[in-house]
């Protein structure tokens, strides 16, 4: 009953006119951003953070806007996958396998409707899971001490490299670079400047928002400039829905994939990409009796779409309850909360229930809005794919620079953002993922604080990090992930198989 009462209070927040307008704006912008190939949820949220600041929104309003954008990008990513055979983001790769063949058969509208309905079901079930699981996990997390939190932060940083699917060595290196960048600024214990190079602008550390926009938005623009192929792919017509409503729903496939996606989403570092891949693979093993998957089977559209949207909701569970982002997009949102002087964690449910439950209730509202928007307006969203990228990317850059300057009024931040854009461009060219770096920057401060507290409590005895069964268990899981990643990489090299796409 406590959960239902709290959720009722949350709907009282979410249904306020201003919050409904922000949710609608976020859903629309998120779908537009998701429909454009290559931008994805991480870049979309990073680009729109300055908008949230410039509008001077309250914390709950800003988070409703960003989470609506997050859910919207997951919905919109399927449009270019089905019509162009170009995934809008990494999780949408699996939708291409059957979505594009359906479009070639003249069933593009059917495929888009199936993906919208499956996304709605996956997102709604994940939000229900978030409603039930988050308060329980928050109560359990109260018993975490500094050693346990330190072990949990180590696990989160390593999980991105060990589970993310990319080169484990490169992702772990990127995470360590992020941890190193988190030490820039004044030492929290002694007050001595660290790695500031006598620059007073760095005494407060590196602004997370500046780094995130540079690493994602500016580097994306540089990647576009370096891409010699500036042509636009040919878009297939959307047409009309040919199937009945009953033929657009696949309950078994959608529910299986949603449950799997939510569980994977709760695991730090797994992300929607893995959920989409495993959701499709599981459904193919169960349902592909006639070899129709990969040739336009609608279940091959329903399963990955339900799984990646469920994972998006699952990603919010560790972010809100433990302060551990489950994906790159939730890492950006966690940084937004920290910038607003809100520390996610188990006490957040007690100290700011209006924020938490208003956000959870807004997710239900956003899912419904996205379903209503996407089916009748999909033709409008699809027309955006005909706009040349050379016109869109400069707009993204202008928004980024104007937005960052409006937040801090500092020319130094613009230079710093440009520097991070160049860093991100170089990393992407060398095959590094930027998500571990941004995660390391975000978790570096809390890691250091909890390590210092543990050392102070033990008088400098490092054995305190391994004294509780919980911390030992977390360290063992971390070691197991590293070992599994190494074994997987060795087997992949022997077989010559390509690495999976990272989120």
DOPAKOL-629047 format. One record per residue (C-alpha): z, x, y; residue in one letter. Coordinates in steps of 0.001 Angstrom, whole numbers, padded with zeros to 6 digits, always signed. Layout:
// residues N
ZXYA ...
//
This chain:
// residues 503
+000000+000000+000000X +000713+002885+002354X -002891+004041+002032X -004267+000554+002718X -001975+000155+005734X -003017+003538+007098X -006681+002758+006465X -006298-000558+008291X -004944+001322+011286X -007872+003714+010978X -010364+000848+011213X -008568-000236+014369X -009569+003170+015791X -013049+003363+014269X -014102-000111+015419X -013364+000545+019076X -016604+000125+021090X -016784+003770+022197X -016294+005046+018654X -018910+002642+017289X -021410+003894+019871X -020630+007524+019002X -021020+006799+015287X -024381+005141+015929X -025562+008072+018083X -024388+010541+015454X -026113+008673+012614X -029394+008478+014530X -029359+012123+015679X -028247+013283+012244X -031114+011480+010536X -033588+012927+013038X -032220+016456+012545X -032144+016054+008770X -035751+014854+008730X -036969+018032+010440X -037564+020731+007804X -035366+023801+007983X -032680+022686+010425X -030184+021077+008044X -026582+019884+008518X -025047+023237+009488X -027548+023900+012271X -027447+020263+013357X -023677+020212+013793X -023683+023627+015493X -026338+022474+017975X -024448+019292+018868X -021009+020873+019369X -021793+021608+023053X -022739+017936+023450X -019320+016899+022179X -017616+019267+024623X -019784+018329+027598X -019007+014633+027032X -015274+015493+027267X -014541+013463+024155X -011095+012983+022675X -010579+014827+019341X -011054+011699+017217X -014201+010780+019171X -015656+014267+018816X -014996+014313+015067X -016490+010840+014583X -019647+012042+016340X -019909+015233+014261X -019110+013649+010895X -021679+010926+011599X -024207+013672+012308X -023130+015367+009060X -023677+012238+006968X -026883+011476+008861X -028420+014866+008074X -027721+014312+004387X -029591+010989+004600X -032450+012408+006684X -033082+015501+004566X -034912+013418+001986X -037687+012262+004359X -039608+015541+004541X -038885+016158+000842X -040647+012951-000165X -043451+012893+002421X -044215+016616+002781X -042751+018164-000372X -040751+020347+002051X -036961+019983+001717X -035158+019277+004983X -032288+021403+003691X -031238+023131+000479X -029675+020077-001266X -032923+018132-000750X -034873+020598-002924X -034211+018535-006053X -035462+015357-004349X -038900+016969-004030X -039303+017094-007812X -039785+013344-008229X -039873+012066-004656X -043140+013742-003708X -044932+012669-006932X -043863+009097-006164X -045381+009460-002677X -048630+010748-004192X -048756+007561-006259X -048458+005466-003111X -044750+004731-003618X -043370+006717-000700X -041591+003662+000746X -040008+002936-002640X -038805+006525-002965X -037332+006480+000543X -035576+003174-000126X -034167+004436-003443X -032855+007581-001784X -031291+005572+001074X -029503+003192-001294X -028345+006024-003583X -027152+008030-000584X -025186+005013+000632X -023531+004518-002758X -022752+008230-003151X -021366+008532+000371X -019267+005365+000091X -017774+006295-003286X -016976+009765-001940X -015236+008224+001071X -013184+006059-001292X -012291+009229-003196X -011353+010903+000074X -009153+007913+000982X -007255+008124-002318X -007163+011864-003004X -006598+013358+000442X -003078+011925+001023X -002007+012947-002499X -003318+016490-002065X -001692+016690+001373X +001705+015807-000138X +001277+018465-002835X +000159+021065-000273X +003466+020787+001603X +005002+022924-001158X +002610+025790-000422X +004285+028860+001095X +002676+031885+002803X +001856+033663-000530X +000177+030529-001894X -001798+029917+001281X -002944+033542+001333X -004134+033225-002266X -005890+029963-001398X -007711+031534+001561X -008822+034464-000594X -010109+031990-003171X -012045+030074-000508X -013815+033174+000826X -014606+034479-002668X -015699+031056-003941X -018642+030989-001544X -019912+034252-003006X -019005+033502-006595X -020160+029900-006822X -022728+029656-004051X -025580+030804-006267X -026906+033634-004081X -026478+037382-004604X -022686+037689-005164X -022493+041184-003649X -024271+040132-000448X -022252+036974+000008X -018975+038821-000523X -020058+041505+001953X -020874+038782+004482X -017427+037273+003929X -015754+040628+004540X -017755+041088+007738X -016499+037685+008861X -012900+038689+008100X -013399+041885+010116X -014756+039925+013091X -011690+037683+012924X -009485+040676+013793X -011144+041169+017199X -008712+040419+020027X -005023+040937+020658X -002835+041712+017653X -000644+038619+017139X +002446+040735+016373X +002254+043683+018774X -000055+042323+021478X -002219+045435+021282X -006002+044935+021703X -008066+045421+018540X -011791+046207+018527X -012255+044822+022045X -014021+047959+023404X -012080+047552+026662X -013714+044172+027247X -011235+041648+028623X -013527+038821+027501X -012704+039713+023882X -008924+039742+024290X -008764+036147+023068X -011029+036969+020139X -014554+035796+019458X -015128+032152+020336X -015998+030397+017088X -018339+027911+018771X -020320+030725+020431X -020617+032601+017135X -021619+029509+015143X -024353+028417+017562X -025712+031954+017741X -025697+032510+013991X -027386+029230+013170X -029317+027763+016115X -030505+030974+017825X -031281+032755+014562X -033298+029707+013465X -035407+030062+016611X -035931+033775+015925X -036927+032967+012343X -039480+030513+013728X -040911+033165+016064X -041211+035575+013140X -042975+032987+010967X -046727+033538+011153X -047483+030171+009574X -047223+027801+012510X -049216+024955+010970X -047902+021522+010220X -047973+020149+006700X -049925+016965+006096X -047651+013927+005958X -048301+011182+003412X -048213+007598+004732X -044999+005661+004191X -046607+002309+003379X -044683-000775+002278X -041970-001176-000354X -043664-002466-003493X -040685-002909-005829X -038083-005652-005839X -034564-004845-004645X -033344-004813-008255X -035899-002135-009144X -034645+000083-006306X -031117+000313-007728X -030185+002545-010666X -026454+001942-011174X -025834+004269-014121X -027673+007258-012636X -026173+006719-009190X -022581+006324-010383X -022768+009338-012715X -024211+011544-010020X -021762+010268-007386X -018719+011052-009544X -020062+014505-010374X -020990+015209-006765X -017564+014243-005428X -015747+016506-007888X -018056+019419-007065X -017669+018745-003339X -013882+019046-003536X -014227+022569-004969X -014328+025102-002095X -017647+026902-001921X -019591+024739-004380X -021321+022529-001811X -023987+019849-001889X -026690+022192-003184X -024918+022701-006498X -024061+018985-006679X -027693+018007-006179X -028891+020489-008807X -026301+019474-011413X -026723+015764-010662X -030461+015993-011311X -029994+018182-014398X -027396+015854-015921X -029510+012766-015345X -032585+014449-016794X -030703+015351-019986X -029353+011823-020348X -032307+009701-019253X -035522+011704-019646X -036517+010361-023044X -040237+010114-022281X -040717+013258-020215X -041175+011329-016957X -038876+013475-014806X -040856+015670-012447X -043727+013174-012499X -042336+010523-010184X -039351+009074-012052X -037234+007098-009546X -034033+008173-011319X -034960+011733-010374X -034670+010624-006733X -031524+008515-007116X -029410+011120-008927X -029679+014136-006573X -029422+011930-003477X -026236+010275-004726X -024795+013624-005808X -025377+015531-002557X -024051+012697-000377X -020979+012369-002599X -020449+016126-002321X -020619+015831+001472X -017673+013439+001357X -015855+015594-001179X -016213+018618+001107X -013976+016886+003645X -011013+016690+001235X -010024+020399+001220X -010943+020707+004911X -008558+017993+006068X -005721+018565+003589X -005649+022360+003187X -007641+023653+006136X -010189+025056+003641X -013820+024100+004366X -015753+023019+001306X -019167+023938+002756X -020886+025518+005736X -021049+022217+007609X -017346+021504+007141X -016613+025088+008226X -018266+024302+011558X -016260+021072+011848X -013045+022916+010964X -013804+025379+013740X -014302+022439+016085X -010855+021088+015185X -009248+024478+015750X -011024+024760+019107X -009501+021379+020021X -006038+022828+019199X -005750+020760+016027X -004723+022631+012887X -005983+020896+009727X -003559+020910+006829X -001013+018795+004973X +001062+018022+008084X -001960+016603+009901X -001546+013306+008015X +001973+012933+009388X +001500+014334+012885X -001847+012761+013803X -002491+009806+011484X -004730+008076+014049X -007103+011049+013992X -007251+011328+010208X -007440+007664+009307X -009708+006849+012234X -012071+009527+010950X -011915+008230+007355X -012569+004654+008497X -015460+005878+010651X -017065+007377+007536X -017262+003902+005966X -018801+002579+009175X -021265+005482+009402X -022442+004992+005833X -023188+001339+006520X -024960+002201+009780X -027104+004802+008020X -028213+002302+005384X -029111-000249+008067X -030939+002371+010160X -032806+004156+007420X -034585+001363+005597X -036198-000449+008584X -036617+002620+010823X -037807+005119+008235X -041344+004902+009595X -040134+006056+013012X -038185+008942+011502X -041212+009908+009426X -043411+010127+012547X -041131+012883+013838X -042595+015108+011143X -045895+015133+013037X -044282+016808+016082X -045136+020531+015978X -042136+022789+015506X -043262+024925+018432X -042249+022067+020735X -038924+021337+019045X -037439+024820+018701X -037454+025688+022449X -035579+022428+023099X -032940+023501+020564X -032547+026862+022330X -032243+025282+025780X -029593+022829+024519X -027675+025717+022927X -027589+027891+026044X -026863+025063+028468X -024203+023669+026151X -022359+026953+025669X -022418+027743+029381X -021124+024270+030216X -018134+024871+027930X -016975+028264+029232X -019000+028956+032422X -019230+032530+031154X -022386+034634+031149X -020642+036934+028649X -020573+034090+026107X -024335+033673+026491X -024848+037368+025753X -022440+037164+022827X -024267+034135+021449X -027566+035991+021722X -026035+038943+019894X -024866+036710+017076X -028335+035142+016969X -029879+038586+016441X -027213+039362+013819X -027959+036116+012011X -031696+036773+012132X -031209+040224+010627X -028930+038889+007903X -031352+036155+006930X -034226+038612+006787X -032188+040807+004418X -031212+037885+002193X -027618+037449+003363X -026055+034019+003681X -024317+033371+006982X -021913+030780+005606X -019524+033376+004072X -019515+035226+007411X -018619+032126+009407X -016030+031193+006780X -014473+034654+006998X -014268+034388+010791X -012642+030995+010490X -010096+031864+007802X -009380+035441+008864X -006685+034442+011369X -004722+032142+009009X -005063+034705+006198X -003550+037420+008365X -000753+035151+009597X +000267+034087+006089X +000092+037663+004799X +002347+038839+007642X +004829+036030+006994X +004943+036856+003293X +005510+040534+004045X +008278+039724+006544X +010010+037435+004044X +009904+040113+001315X +010712+043092+003513X +007288+044605+002874X +007247+044051-000896X +003701+043186-001971X +005014+041702-005222X +005805+038478-003348X +002110+037625-003496X +002402+037267-007273X +005867+035763-007695X +005046+032052-007931X +003019+030510-010789X +000793+028774-008234X -000195+031966-006417X -000768+033733-009743X -002974+030852-010870X -005018+030945-007663X -005534+034715-007949X -006603+034314-011585X -009138+031667-010575X -010468+034050-007923X -010807+036869-010450X -012486+034489-012885X -015027+033434-010243X -015889+037033-009428X -016262+037872-013123X -018394+034787-013759X -020627+035629-010797X -021138+039190-012052X -021937+038010-015586X -024340+035373-014254X -026120+037911-012054X -026498+040385-014929X -027970+037683-017177X -030284+036502-014402X -031637+040015-013907X -032257+040447-017619X -034137+037162-017849X -036025+037708-014596X -035119+034203-013364X -035115+033589-009580X -031880+033041-007717X -031117+029428-006789X -031332+028376-003153X -028098+028699-001206X -026819+026026+001121X 
//
